[in-house]
Amino acid sequence: MSSIKLCLIVARARNGAIGKDGDLPWRLSDDLIHFKQTTRGCPVIMGRKTWESLPVQPLPGRDNIVLSRDGQYAAPQARVYTSSPAAIAAGRALAAAASKPEFFVVGGEAIYAAALPFADRLYVTEVDTEIEGDAFFPDFDTAAFAETDSRHVEANEKNQFSFTIRTLDRLA
Ligand SMILES: NC(=O)c1ccc[n+]([C@@H]2O[C@H](COP(=O)([O-])OP(=O)(O)OC[C@H]3O[C@@H](n4cnc5c(N)ncnc54)[C@H](OP(=O)(O)O)[C@@H]3O)[C@@H](O)[C@H]2O)c1
């Protein structure tokens, strides 16, 4: 069994919203810093729409893996896969080759849903708001995970809402 962890990283509102009109529904500067620090150097797997939402493609310093059902889809400087098991296998192999302990699924909705049953760890930013969205984080069996870390950040001029970053590890 591999000791490399498959991790999901997400920021979700109380109503589960994660995105609106192809963008994030908030401005949370400190959560973006958390995302960058947590995923640094590790492979990241994302859906085609999340890829297209990136202000900078690819996410720098990380192997970018994009899922599209279109095998001809061109994502410059990223690897494109047409199935989530193939993308997860590629992410794990790239993490192993780079001696990284984790690789990440970074959204959106369907990609999270496909990866959740295999996730070893979830980094969930719980944003203290209910907000309109058109992409949502799927419901999951919270009893299968234990919180191993938690950090609260207050709203301020850089963070539109307060939020709590939780680490949830799958119970053995
Ligand atoms: N808050 C957060 O943490 C967070 C994180 C990520 C994204 N977001 C937000 O979420 C939104 C984007 O997410 P989304 O759910 O709309 O789209 P998405 O998951 O990023 O992309 C959906 C696309 O992925 C491909 N895909 C999905 N399932 C697949 C499968 N099983 N096999 C192969 N390809 C598959 C398809 O691409 P094709 O159509 O090309 O076939 C599909 O149209 C944006 O608003 C973004 O800002 C938020």
The ligand as an SDF file (V2000), in Angstrom:
LIG
                    3D

 48 52  0  0  0  0  0  0  0  0999 V2000
  -13.8650   26.8190   -3.6020 N   0  0  0  0  0  0  0  0  0  0  0  0
  -12.9760   25.9450   -4.0820 C   0  0  0  0  0  0  0  0  0  0  0  0
  -12.1820   25.3680   -3.3150 O   0  0  0  0  0  0  0  0  0  0  0  0
  -12.9520   25.6420   -5.5550 C   0  0  0  0  0  0  0  0  0  0  0  0
  -12.0270   24.7350   -6.0700 C   0  0  0  0  0  0  0  0  0  0  0  0
  -12.0490   24.4670   -7.4370 C   0  0  0  0  0  0  0  0  0  0  0  0
  -12.9650   25.1050   -8.2560 C   0  0  0  0  0  0  0  0  0  0  0  0
  -13.8340   25.9970   -7.7160 N   0  0  0  0  0  0  0  0  0  0  0  0
  -14.8460   26.6550   -8.5530 C   0  0  0  0  0  0  0  0  0  0  0  0
  -15.6630   25.6390   -9.1050 O   0  0  0  0  0  0  0  0  0  0  0  0
  -16.0670   26.0140  -10.4240 C   0  0  0  0  0  0  0  0  0  0  0  0
  -15.5650   24.9730  -11.4060 C   0  0  0  0  0  0  0  0  0  0  0  0
  -15.9760   23.6950  -10.9910 O   0  0  0  0  0  0  0  0  0  0  0  0
  -17.0360   22.8300  -11.8260 P   0  0  0  0  0  0  0  0  0  0  0  0
  -17.5440   21.7980  -10.8880 O   0  0  0  0  0  0  0  0  0  0  0  0
  -18.0190   23.7420  -12.4660 O   0  0  0  0  0  0  0  0  0  0  0  0
  -16.1470   22.2290  -12.9980 O   0  0  0  0  0  0  0  0  0  0  0  0
  -14.8090   21.3080  -12.9590 P   0  0  0  0  0  0  0  0  0  0  0  0
  -15.0200   20.1130  -12.1040 O   0  0  0  0  0  0  0  0  0  0  0  0
  -13.6180   22.1340  -12.6910 O   0  0  0  0  0  0  0  0  0  0  0  0
  -14.7330   20.8830  -14.4910 O   0  0  0  0  0  0  0  0  0  0  0  0
  -15.7850   20.1110  -15.0450 C   0  0  0  0  0  0  0  0  0  0  0  0
  -15.2390   19.4510  -16.2710 C   0  0  0  0  0  0  0  0  0  0  0  0
  -14.2920   18.4370  -15.9110 O   0  0  0  0  0  0  0  0  0  0  0  0
  -14.3750   17.3640  -16.8300 C   0  0  0  0  0  0  0  0  0  0  0  0
  -14.7820   16.1700  -16.0840 N   0  0  0  0  0  0  0  0  0  0  0  0
  -15.6270   16.0790  -15.0410 C   0  0  0  0  0  0  0  0  0  0  0  0
  -15.7420   14.8180  -14.6160 N   0  0  0  0  0  0  0  0  0  0  0  0
  -14.9380   14.0790  -15.4310 C   0  0  0  0  0  0  0  0  0  0  0  0
  -14.6400   12.6950  -15.5020 C   0  0  0  0  0  0  0  0  0  0  0  0
  -15.1760   11.8060  -14.6560 N   0  0  0  0  0  0  0  0  0  0  0  0
  -13.7980   12.2780  -16.4660 N   0  0  0  0  0  0  0  0  0  0  0  0
  -13.2350   13.1510  -17.3270 C   0  0  0  0  0  0  0  0  0  0  0  0
  -13.4760   14.4870  -17.3050 N   0  0  0  0  0  0  0  0  0  0  0  0
  -14.3330   14.9200  -16.3690 C   0  0  0  0  0  0  0  0  0  0  0  0
  -15.3860   17.7790  -17.8830 C   0  0  0  0  0  0  0  0  0  0  0  0
  -14.6480   18.4930  -18.8700 O   0  0  0  0  0  0  0  0  0  0  0  0
  -15.0920   18.5520  -20.4320 P   0  0  0  0  0  0  0  0  0  0  0  0
  -16.3450   19.3720  -20.4330 O   0  0  0  0  0  0  0  0  0  0  0  0
  -13.9290   19.2190  -21.0970 O   0  0  0  0  0  0  0  0  0  0  0  0
  -15.2930   17.1340  -20.8590 O   0  0  0  0  0  0  0  0  0  0  0  0
  -16.2850   18.7340  -17.1120 C   0  0  0  0  0  0  0  0  0  0  0  0
  -17.0170   19.6270  -17.9200 O   0  0  0  0  0  0  0  0  0  0  0  0
  -15.5010   27.3890  -10.6620 C   0  0  0  0  0  0  0  0  0  0  0  0
  -16.4650   28.3370  -10.2620 O   0  0  0  0  0  0  0  0  0  0  0  0
  -14.3020   27.4210   -9.7390 C   0  0  0  0  0  0  0  0  0  0  0  0
  -13.9350   28.7410   -9.3820 O   0  0  0  0  0  0  0  0  0  0  0  0
  -13.8430   26.2690   -6.3970 C   0  0  0  0  0  0  0  0  0  0  0  0
  1  2  1  0
  2  3  2  0
  2  4  1  0
  4  5  1  0
  4 48  2  0
  5  6  2  0
  6  7  1  0
  7  8  2  0
  8  9  1  0
  8 48  1  0
  9 10  1  0
  9 46  1  0
 10 11  1  0
 11 12  1  0
 11 44  1  0
 12 13  1  0
 13 14  1  0
 14 15  2  0
 14 16  1  0
 14 17  1  0
 17 18  1  0
 18 19  2  0
 18 20  1  0
 18 21  1  0
 21 22  1  0
 22 23  1  0
 23 24  1  0
 23 42  1  0
 24 25  1  0
 25 26  1  0
 25 36  1  0
 26 27  1  0
 26 35  1  0
 27 28  2  0
 28 29  1  0
 29 30  1  0
 29 35  2  0
 30 31  1  0
 30 32  2  0
 32 33  1  0
 33 34  2  0
 34 35  1  0
 36 37  1  0
 36 42  1  0
 37 38  1  0
 38 39  2  0
 38 40  1  0
 38 41  1  0
 42 43  1  0
 44 45  1  0
 44 46  1  0
 46 47  1  0
M  CHG  2   8   1  16  -1
M  END
$$$$
